[in-house]
């Protein structure tokens, strides 16, 4: 069954939707960052999946020709993971300062104070 | 010798200057270094543009690694032009920034601001110069992360929520771009833009490539604040420090619009973008609605910085209109407006920086009657505002002229009419400000307001003079924009 053969892509799609939903639906700034993280993680899994070859080995000093997994997407996603960590750190730092300035991290209450 | 390394130096110099600014840990020293490096970057981009115009596209293999393995920098007419805008605006606004930033930001944070500024400049220049799509993502995140920081450094607590909102939307946009890149890589096995443009033609029927196209379009459009994906922009511009607003208005969205051009016309060819995907049928109505909705919203703003933010959304609409006409003339108009709008919006935000420096606010009611006390500042606002409206002898007129020519070339007189009507809306919101600063009595007559100091006025007037100069002598801007448009449209003649 092809549908089950591609199950990691289904997981990617489901995680992506959950992440986006959490970002949009929750009013709590920390929950928004959690949603953002889930969303980004789904893309990490997408990249890892496209490089993987079932039964493939790592392409390090192969003596004879063999099927190998493509290391490039894996390297790319290392960069993207670092970016994700930086984004999360900055987002949390902003949330801390927002809490310091407004005394809350609920979006509705912040908006009330701003207007 | 060194001229062969210019493409790398363009990005590496600001990148190195960033951490050094942090280590210097001194407001003035960090500023001096940032300004020096920014001017250097400006001269490098001038040299690059000159090189491109005389001897064609520059291909630079980063670190000596040839294209399919290494990252390639590819400088042609269009990105050399955008590099010039970005580095030029950054250099002039930095010259302006010293006093303005010292007034608006707590002293112990100033060196952090210049660190962020250098990293943001690195990111923006990197996005523009690179010929590798994954590299675009990396530089995009460098630019975005540092711009969230720059916005949040303002004293106004609302800048924090503006930065947070921009962070959430910006990350979603960047992740969309990342998904698009993954899907393209799956289908073509390459990340190099030039290779992609060759290989996509063979697989352009597949649903994967079409999905990649959609993800990339939405992601970049979010970064470019194309209506209706503009919600992050007005607050981010309104609450950031004035010099930072000027930098963003002149560079950040411009670079994203450049990316739209790059992806729609180079990576995917125009035929795929506009005939197969029929992007123009979506972009043109959205851009038109955006121009009108954002202009009308701008009329009702009480904070002038926020008003200019909405005006930026409208002006990006004009660039998108030019793009969606899919003709050499239309694309020329889009690229021209990219340059011209950078000049006028940076000028207007810098003028507001002068106003904030003296009266401590950018709210319209606080600006009543300052025209008499600050004649040079008010005069700069009038000329910048007229340029935004599109009055002859200013850059605004040149871009509108070409846009209308491009619309008439299609026989779409209604589009030309709509562009003219929307310019009148710009006249309304600019006039509101002019009326308040010249014809209303000061809200507090006892308050003494002095003219802004020369260190602020000189960079401001430099930008204003550029607005007029490029409105009269268009040989450079129109010439380069036209060559870039021919290149993008694949019409080498």
Interface residues (C-beta under 8 A of the other chain):
Chain A: X20 X23 X29 X32 X36 X39 X40 X43 X46 X47 X50 X73 X76 X79 X80 X83 X86 X87 X90 X91 X94 X95 X97 X98 X101 X102 X110 X114
Chain B: X134 X137 X138 X141 X145 X148 X149 X152 X157 X158 X160 X161 X163 X164 X167 X168 X171 X172 X174 X175 X178 X179 X182 X185 X186
